[in-house]
Amino acid sequence: MALFLNIFGQPAIIIALVAFIGLILQRAKISKIITGTLLSFIGFVLIKTGGKILGGVLIMFSNMFTHAFGMHGVVPSNEAITALTMESLGTSAAFILFFAMIINLLLARFTRFKSIYLSLHLVLFMAFSFTAVLQGMGYNGYTIVASGAVIIGLYMAVFPTLLSKFSRTIIGNNDYCIAHAGTISYLIGSYLGKWLGNKKNDIENIKINDRFSFLRQSDVATFITMFVLLCLSGAFSSADYLKDILKNNTFIIFALEQSAIFAGGLYIAKKGVAIFTEEIIPAFKGFAQVVAPGCVPAVDPMVLFDKAPNCVLVGFIVSFFTEIACVVVFPFIGLPIIIPGIMASFITGGTAAIFGNSTGGARGAIIAAFVNGLLLCVLPALALPLFAFLGVEGVTFADPDFTSLSLITEFIVKLFS
């Protein structure tokens, strides 16, 4: 079971396998099979590597920000809570993942929901959260696996297909769509952008004064954004805390280096996206012809980041500071404090802004990122009691799709009990 979880918890392996099977089915030359499979794998590993670099800087920044402004609360981290509950929830979650994949393929073949969900590490996290909810309500074994496989299999096929109504506008075609645990944010943001925004004011077309033209370069803008945030946090941090993390370096040099590492991580991830999409899309067509004719690969939203760099930065900042506002407000309304998950703010905030901008321009991007920030705090706070029985302190599930599914599941089970 541990081996199964290790294999299917690694999306790069799944991507390489799909590319390999697709090229075999297309009867491609041996050289093309080798290069296509390896480049698909390399591209996704680069995305993962870039993500780890981004995550390292963001975790450091999160700790500094928390220290600087005295925030204490629950940290939303899918990876952390999954690791801590592997023994108690892992078996059921693994079976859910396996059968949900089969259901996803069947739905893609026989229904109009043609998306095949390739971000399987996110499905694994969802399987853990679903298992936790039902286990906490007294269910176990076959009931959890059967219901989880059906519900999550439906989710894998339906949600990317629903979102493709908006993602194809951003991508320019329907060669692929988006599979991510923030889909609820992106759908809400897209509709709110459409209703409240102005599509003509595309945030990517905002004119920048020539003296600020360097901000048009996305890597430079990313660097400056992180540098400003680090300096703001450093200004309010204690001398002892800074001494521990600086390691005989000056703060300015430290902030410059970390900002460069952050920008470099994003650059690596985007390079991986370019390699990955160039190889996986043609290879997937061979896979689709046999497994589910007409199906569409649903992939990580970072494939969109290079298409809308302004949105990514605006979405990150708006989502993050919305979460900070929630930290201030929640104690007054009786909700537990949810510490902003910086990586979630960056990825889901940036993606939400891209979708909001596609339907409502700059206003739509800001509204979508704001809603995303609210969901990243409100939903984990409401769902937190569902996971109390696990005995895991200070950490919970993060993304909107996991937490909303948990709350809906609890409501339905109670309704029919």
DAKATA-V371653 format. One record per residue. RES is the residue in one small letter. PSI is psi in whole degrees, -180 to 180 (999 if undefined). BURIAL is 1 if it has 9 or more other C-alpha atoms within 8 Angstrom, else 0. D_LAST is the distance of its C-alpha to the last C-alpha in whole Angstrom. Layout:
res->RES psi->PSI burial->BURIAL d_last->D_LAST
res->RES psi->PSI burial->BURIAL d_last->D_LAST
//
This chain:
res->m psi->-40 burial->0 d_last->32
res->a psi->-38 burial->0 d_last->34
res->l psi->-42 burial->0 d_last->36
res->f psi->-46 burial->0 d_last->34
res->l psi->-39 burial->1 d_last->32
res->n psi->-41 burial->0 d_last->36
res->i psi->-52 burial->0 d_last->37
res->f psi->-6 burial->1 d_last->34
res->g psi->-2 burial->1 d_last->34
res->q psi->97 burial->1 d_last->37
res->p psi->-29 burial->1 d_last->37
res->a psi->-36 burial->1 d_last->41
res->i psi->-44 burial->1 d_last->41
res->i psi->-45 burial->1 d_last->39
res->i psi->-47 burial->1 d_last->41
res->a psi->-40 burial->1 d_last->44
res->l psi->-43 burial->1 d_last->42
res->v psi->-44 burial->1 d_last->42
res->a psi->-43 burial->1 d_last->45
res->f psi->-50 burial->1 d_last->47
res->i psi->-43 burial->1 d_last->45
res->g psi->-43 burial->1 d_last->46
res->l psi->-35 burial->1 d_last->49
res->i psi->-46 burial->1 d_last->50
res->l psi->-26 burial->1 d_last->48
res->q psi->-3 burial->0 d_last->51
res->r psi->42 burial->0 d_last->53
res->a psi->161 burial->1 d_last->55
res->k psi->155 burial->0 d_last->58
res->i psi->-42 burial->0 d_last->57
res->s psi->-39 burial->0 d_last->58
res->k psi->-38 burial->1 d_last->56
res->i psi->-45 burial->1 d_last->53
res->i psi->-51 burial->1 d_last->54
res->t psi->-42 burial->0 d_last->54
res->g psi->-44 burial->1 d_last->51
res->t psi->-49 burial->1 d_last->49
res->l psi->-40 burial->1 d_last->50
res->l psi->-35 burial->1 d_last->51
res->s psi->-45 burial->1 d_last->47
res->f psi->-48 burial->1 d_last->46
res->i psi->-44 burial->1 d_last->49
res->g psi->-45 burial->1 d_last->48
res->f psi->-35 burial->1 d_last->44
res->v psi->-37 burial->1 d_last->45
res->l psi->-40 burial->1 d_last->47
res->i psi->-46 burial->1 d_last->44
res->k psi->-42 burial->1 d_last->42
res->t psi->-46 burial->1 d_last->46
res->g psi->-40 burial->1 d_last->46
res->g psi->-39 burial->1 d_last->42
res->k psi->-41 burial->1 d_last->43
res->i psi->-47 burial->1 d_last->46
res->l psi->-45 burial->1 d_last->44
res->g psi->-39 burial->1 d_last->42
res->g psi->-46 burial->0 d_last->44
res->v psi->-41 burial->1 d_last->46
res->l psi->-36 burial->1 d_last->43
res->i psi->-44 burial->1 d_last->42
res->m psi->-45 burial->0 d_last->45
res->f psi->-40 burial->1 d_last->45
res->s psi->-45 burial->1 d_last->41
res->n psi->-42 burial->0 d_last->43
res->m psi->-43 burial->1 d_last->46
res->f psi->-43 burial->1 d_last->44
res->t psi->-43 burial->1 d_last->42
res->h psi->-45 burial->1 d_last->45
res->a psi->-38 burial->1 d_last->47
res->f psi->13 burial->1 d_last->44
res->g psi->38 burial->0 d_last->43
res->m psi->135 burial->0 d_last->39
res->h psi->132 burial->0 d_last->37
res->g psi->-157 burial->1 d_last->33
res->v psi->135 burial->1 d_last->30
res->v psi->121 burial->1 d_last->32
res->p psi->114 burial->1 d_last->30
res->s psi->108 burial->1 d_last->31
res->n psi->-43 burial->1 d_last->29
res->e psi->-43 burial->0 d_last->32
res->a psi->-48 burial->0 d_last->32
res->i psi->-30 burial->1 d_last->28
res->t psi->-45 burial->1 d_last->28
res->a psi->-39 burial->0 d_last->31
res->l psi->-19 burial->0 d_last->30
res->t psi->16 burial->1 d_last->26
res->m psi->-45 burial->0 d_last->28
res->e psi->-40 burial->0 d_last->28
res->s psi->-28 burial->0 d_last->24
res->l psi->-13 burial->1 d_last->23
res->g psi->-41 burial->1 d_last->26
res->t psi->-51 burial->1 d_last->25
res->s psi->-42 burial->1 d_last->22
res->a psi->-39 burial->1 d_last->23
res->a psi->-44 burial->1 d_last->26
res->f psi->-40 burial->1 d_last->25
res->i psi->-46 burial->1 d_last->23
res->l psi->-47 burial->1 d_last->26
res->f psi->-52 burial->1 d_last->28
res->f psi->-31 burial->1 d_last->26
res->a psi->-37 burial->1 d_last->25
res->m psi->-42 burial->1 d_last->29
res->i psi->-44 burial->1 d_last->29
res->i psi->-40 burial->1 d_last->26
res->n psi->-45 burial->1 d_last->28
res->l psi->-41 burial->1 d_last->32
res->l psi->-42 burial->1 d_last->30
res->l psi->-40 burial->1 d_last->29
res->a psi->-31 burial->1 d_last->32
res->r psi->-39 burial->1 d_last->34
res->f psi->-2 burial->0 d_last->33
res->t psi->-180 burial->0 d_last->31
res->r psi->-4 burial->0 d_last->33
res->f psi->93 burial->1 d_last->31
res->k psi->3 burial->1 d_last->34
res->s psi->135 burial->1 d_last->33
res->i psi->115 burial->1 d_last->33
res->y psi->111 burial->1 d_last->32
res->l psi->-7 burial->1 d_last->35
res->s psi->67 burial->1 d_last->33
res->l psi->-21 burial->1 d_last->31
res->h psi->-32 burial->1 d_last->32
res->l psi->-36 burial->1 d_last->29
res->v psi->-37 burial->1 d_last->27
res->l psi->-45 burial->1 d_last->27
res->f psi->-41 burial->1 d_last->26
res->m psi->-38 burial->1 d_last->23
res->a psi->-38 burial->1 d_last->22
res->f psi->-45 burial->1 d_last->22
res->s psi->-40 burial->1 d_last->20
res->f psi->-45 burial->1 d_last->17
res->t psi->-42 burial->1 d_last->18
res->a psi->-42 burial->1 d_last->18
res->v psi->-51 burial->1 d_last->15
res->l psi->-36 burial->1 d_last->12
res->q psi->-39 burial->1 d_last->15
res->g psi->-20 burial->1 d_last->14
res->m psi->9 burial->0 d_last->11
res->g psi->5 burial->0 d_last->12
res->y psi->161 burial->1 d_last->12
res->n psi->176 burial->0 d_last->15
res->g psi->-129 burial->0 d_last->18
res->y psi->-35 burial->0 d_last->18
res->t psi->-46 burial->0 d_last->14
res->i psi->-48 burial->1 d_last->15
res->v psi->-47 burial->1 d_last->19
res->a psi->-50 burial->1 d_last->18
res->s psi->-40 burial->0 d_last->15
res->g psi->-42 burial->1 d_last->18
res->a psi->-43 burial->1 d_last->21
res->v psi->-49 burial->1 d_last->20
res->i psi->-44 burial->1 d_last->18
res->i psi->-34 burial->1 d_last->21
res->g psi->-42 burial->1 d_last->24
res->l psi->-44 burial->1 d_last->23
res->y psi->-45 burial->0 d_last->24
res->m psi->-35 burial->1 d_last->27
res->a psi->-40 burial->1 d_last->28
res->v psi->-48 burial->1 d_last->27
res->f psi->-47 burial->1 d_last->27
res->p psi->-34 burial->1 d_last->31
res->t psi->-43 burial->1 d_last->32
res->l psi->-42 burial->0 d_last->31
res->l psi->-24 burial->1 d_last->33
res->s psi->-21 burial->1 d_last->36
res->k psi->-34 burial->0 d_last->36
res->f psi->-35 burial->1 d_last->38
res->s psi->-32 burial->1 d_last->39
res->r psi->-26 burial->1 d_last->41
res->t psi->-39 burial->1 d_last->43
res->i psi->-44 burial->1 d_last->43
res->i psi->-34 burial->0 d_last->44
res->g psi->-6 burial->0 d_last->47
res->n psi->-176 burial->0 d_last->45
res->n psi->31 burial->1 d_last->42
res->d psi->-29 burial->0 d_last->43
res->y psi->164 burial->1 d_last->40
res->c psi->-173 burial->1 d_last->37
res->i psi->131 burial->1 d_last->35
res->a psi->110 burial->1 d_last->33
res->h psi->156 burial->1 d_last->31
res->a psi->7 burial->1 d_last->28
res->g psi->20 burial->1 d_last->30
res->t psi->-38 burial->1 d_last->29
res->i psi->-43 burial->1 d_last->27
res->s psi->-44 burial->1 d_last->30
res->y psi->-37 burial->1 d_last->32
res->l psi->-47 burial->1 d_last->31
res->i psi->-46 burial->1 d_last->31
res->g psi->-39 burial->1 d_last->34
res->s psi->-45 burial->1 d_last->36
res->y psi->-41 burial->1 d_last->34
res->l psi->-39 burial->1 d_last->35
res->g psi->-41 burial->1 d_last->39
res->k psi->-40 burial->1 d_last->39
res->w psi->-34 burial->0 d_last->39
res->l psi->-13 burial->1 d_last->40
res->g psi->-167 burial->1 d_last->43
res->n psi->105 burial->1 d_last->46
res->k psi->-25 burial->1 d_last->46
res->k psi->-27 burial->0 d_last->50
res->n psi->63 burial->1 d_last->50
res->d psi->127 burial->1 d_last->49
res->i psi->-25 burial->1 d_last->49
res->e psi->-16 burial->0 d_last->51
res->n psi->7 burial->0 d_last->53
res->i psi->129 burial->0 d_last->54
res->k psi->133 burial->0 d_last->58
res->i psi->132 burial->0 d_last->59
res->n psi->143 burial->0 d_last->62
res->d psi->-34 burial->0 d_last->64
res->r psi->-17 burial->0 d_last->65
res->f psi->20 burial->0 d_last->61
res->s psi->-22 burial->1 d_last->61
res->f psi->-22 burial->0 d_last->60
res->l psi->-13 burial->1 d_last->57
res->r psi->-23 burial->0 d_last->56
res->q psi->112 burial->0 d_last->56
res->s psi->-36 burial->1 d_last->53
res->d psi->-38 burial->1 d_last->53
res->v psi->-43 burial->1 d_last->56
res->a psi->-39 burial->1 d_last->53
res->t psi->-45 burial->1 d_last->50
res->f psi->-49 burial->1 d_last->53
res->i psi->-41 burial->1 d_last->54
res->t psi->-49 burial->1 d_last->50
res->m psi->-37 burial->1 d_last->49
res->f psi->-43 burial->1 d_last->53
res->v psi->-44 burial->0 d_last->52
res->l psi->-40 burial->0 d_last->49
res->l psi->-43 burial->1 d_last->50
res->c psi->-40 burial->1 d_last->53
res->l psi->-46 burial->0 d_last->51
res->s psi->-41 burial->1 d_last->49
res->g psi->-34 burial->1 d_last->52
res->a psi->-26 burial->0 d_last->54
res->f psi->6 burial->0 d_last->51
res->s psi->153 burial->1 d_last->51
res->s psi->157 burial->0 d_last->53
res->a psi->-38 burial->0 d_last->56
res->d psi->-42 burial->0 d_last->55
res->y psi->-45 burial->0 d_last->52
res->l psi->-36 burial->1 d_last->54
res->k psi->-37 burial->1 d_last->56
res->d psi->-39 burial->0 d_last->53
res->i psi->-21 burial->0 d_last->52
res->l psi->-31 burial->1 d_last->56
res->k psi->61 burial->0 d_last->57
res->n psi->13 burial->0 d_last->61
res->n psi->159 burial->0 d_last->60
res->t psi->153 burial->0 d_last->61
res->f psi->-40 burial->1 d_last->58
res->i psi->-45 burial->0 d_last->59
res->i psi->-43 burial->0 d_last->60
res->f psi->-47 burial->1 d_last->56
res->a psi->-40 burial->1 d_last->55
res->l psi->-45 burial->1 d_last->57
res->e psi->-45 burial->0 d_last->56
res->q psi->-37 burial->1 d_last->52
res->s psi->-39 burial->1 d_last->52
res->a psi->-40 burial->1 d_last->54
res->i psi->-42 burial->1 d_last->52
res->f psi->-48 burial->1 d_last->49
res->a psi->-38 burial->1 d_last->51
res->g psi->-40 burial->1 d_last->52
res->g psi->-42 burial->1 d_last->49
res->l psi->-39 burial->1 d_last->48
res->y psi->-45 burial->1 d_last->51
res->i psi->-45 burial->1 d_last->50
res->a psi->-43 burial->1 d_last->46
res->k psi->-35 burial->1 d_last->48
res->k psi->-41 burial->1 d_last->51
res->g psi->-40 burial->1 d_last->48
res->v psi->-43 burial->1 d_last->46
res->a psi->-45 burial->1 d_last->49
res->i psi->-45 burial->1 d_last->50
res->f psi->-51 burial->1 d_last->47
res->t psi->-33 burial->1 d_last->46
res->e psi->-31 burial->0 d_last->50
res->e psi->-41 burial->1 d_last->49
res->i psi->-34 burial->1 d_last->45
res->i psi->-51 burial->1 d_last->45
res->p psi->-40 burial->0 d_last->48
res->a psi->-37 burial->1 d_last->47
res->f psi->-28 burial->1 d_last->43
res->k psi->-38 burial->1 d_last->45
res->g psi->-41 burial->1 d_last->46
res->f psi->-44 burial->1 d_last->43
res->a psi->-38 burial->1 d_last->41
res->q psi->-33 burial->1 d_last->44
res->v psi->-49 burial->0 d_last->42
res->v psi->-49 burial->0 d_last->39
res->a psi->89 burial->1 d_last->38
res->p psi->130 burial->0 d_last->41
res->g psi->0 burial->0 d_last->40
res->c psi->161 burial->1 d_last->38
res->v psi->132 burial->1 d_last->38
res->p psi->134 burial->1 d_last->38
res->a psi->117 burial->1 d_last->35
res->v psi->175 burial->1 d_last->37
res->d psi->143 burial->1 d_last->37
res->p psi->-10 burial->1 d_last->38
res->m psi->-14 burial->1 d_last->41
res->v psi->-17 burial->1 d_last->43
res->l psi->-15 burial->1 d_last->43
res->f psi->-36 burial->1 d_last->44
res->d psi->-16 burial->0 d_last->48
res->k psi->-21 burial->0 d_last->48
res->a psi->66 burial->1 d_last->47
res->p psi->-34 burial->1 d_last->48
res->n psi->-42 burial->1 d_last->48
res->c psi->-42 burial->1 d_last->45
res->v psi->-46 burial->1 d_last->44
res->l psi->-46 burial->1 d_last->46
res->v psi->-43 burial->1 d_last->45
res->g psi->-42 burial->1 d_last->41
res->f psi->-50 burial->1 d_last->41
res->i psi->-47 burial->1 d_last->43
res->v psi->-46 burial->1 d_last->41
res->s psi->-44 burial->1 d_last->37
res->f psi->-47 burial->1 d_last->39
res->f psi->-22 burial->1 d_last->40
res->t psi->-41 burial->1 d_last->37
res->e psi->-36 burial->1 d_last->35
res->i psi->-41 burial->1 d_last->38
res->a psi->-37 burial->0 d_last->37
res->c psi->-37 burial->1 d_last->34
res->v psi->-39 burial->1 d_last->35
res->v psi->-40 burial->0 d_last->37
res->v psi->-38 burial->0 d_last->35
res->f psi->-42 burial->1 d_last->31
res->p psi->-27 burial->1 d_last->33
res->f psi->-15 burial->0 d_last->33
res->i psi->13 burial->0 d_last->30
res->g psi->19 burial->0 d_last->28
res->l psi->147 burial->1 d_last->27
res->p psi->149 burial->1 d_last->28
res->i psi->127 burial->1 d_last->31
res->i psi->113 burial->1 d_last->31
res->i psi->132 burial->1 d_last->34
res->p psi->126 burial->1 d_last->35
res->g psi->105 burial->1 d_last->35
res->i psi->-40 burial->1 d_last->38
res->m psi->-41 burial->1 d_last->38
res->a psi->-40 burial->1 d_last->35
res->s psi->-41 burial->1 d_last->37
res->f psi->-51 burial->1 d_last->39
res->i psi->-54 burial->1 d_last->38
res->t psi->-36 burial->1 d_last->35
res->g psi->-47 burial->1 d_last->37
res->g psi->-43 burial->1 d_last->40
res->t psi->-42 burial->1 d_last->38
res->a psi->-42 burial->1 d_last->36
res->a psi->-37 burial->1 d_last->40
res->i psi->-45 burial->1 d_last->41
res->f psi->-42 burial->1 d_last->38
res->g psi->-40 burial->1 d_last->39
res->n psi->-35 burial->1 d_last->43
res->s psi->-25 burial->1 d_last->43
res->t psi->-23 burial->1 d_last->41
res->g psi->19 burial->1 d_last->43
res->g psi->-154 burial->1 d_last->45
res->a psi->-43 burial->1 d_last->46
res->r psi->-41 burial->1 d_last->44
res->g psi->-39 burial->1 d_last->41
res->a psi->-44 burial->1 d_last->41
res->i psi->-43 burial->1 d_last->41
res->i psi->-45 burial->1 d_last->38
res->a psi->-42 burial->1 d_last->36
res->a psi->-37 burial->1 d_last->37
res->f psi->-47 burial->1 d_last->36
res->v psi->-41 burial->1 d_last->33
res->n psi->-43 burial->1 d_last->32
res->g psi->-42 burial->1 d_last->33
res->l psi->-47 burial->1 d_last->31
res->l psi->-35 burial->1 d_last->28
res->l psi->-20 burial->1 d_last->29
res->c psi->-47 burial->1 d_last->29
res->v psi->-47 burial->0 d_last->26
res->l psi->-46 burial->1 d_last->23
res->p psi->-36 burial->1 d_last->24
res->a psi->-42 burial->1 d_last->24
res->l psi->-34 burial->1 d_last->21
res->a psi->-13 burial->1 d_last->19
res->l psi->-44 burial->1 d_last->21
res->p psi->-23 burial->0 d_last->19
res->l psi->-25 burial->1 d_last->17
res->f psi->7 burial->1 d_last->20
res->a psi->-35 burial->0 d_last->21
res->f psi->-18 burial->0 d_last->20
res->l psi->-20 burial->0 d_last->22
res->g psi->19 burial->0 d_last->25
res->v psi->114 burial->0 d_last->27
res->e psi->141 burial->0 d_last->29
res->g psi->9 burial->0 d_last->30
res->v psi->150 burial->1 d_last->29
res->t psi->176 burial->1 d_last->26
res->f psi->151 burial->1 d_last->25
res->a psi->-58 burial->1 d_last->27
res->d psi->152 burial->1 d_last->27
res->p psi->-38 burial->1 d_last->26
res->d psi->-38 burial->1 d_last->24
res->f psi->-51 burial->1 d_last->22
res->t psi->-38 burial->1 d_last->21
res->s psi->-40 burial->1 d_last->20
res->l psi->-39 burial->1 d_last->18
res->s psi->-46 burial->1 d_last->16
res->l psi->-41 burial->1 d_last->15
res->i psi->-42 burial->0 d_last->14
res->t psi->-46 burial->1 d_last->12
res->e psi->-43 burial->1 d_last->10
res->f psi->-45 burial->0 d_last->10
res->i psi->-43 burial->0 d_last->8
res->v psi->-45 burial->0 d_last->6
res->k psi->-36 burial->0 d_last->5
res->l psi->-39 burial->0 d_last->6
res->f psi->2 burial->0 d_last->4
res->s psi->999 burial->0 d_last->0
//
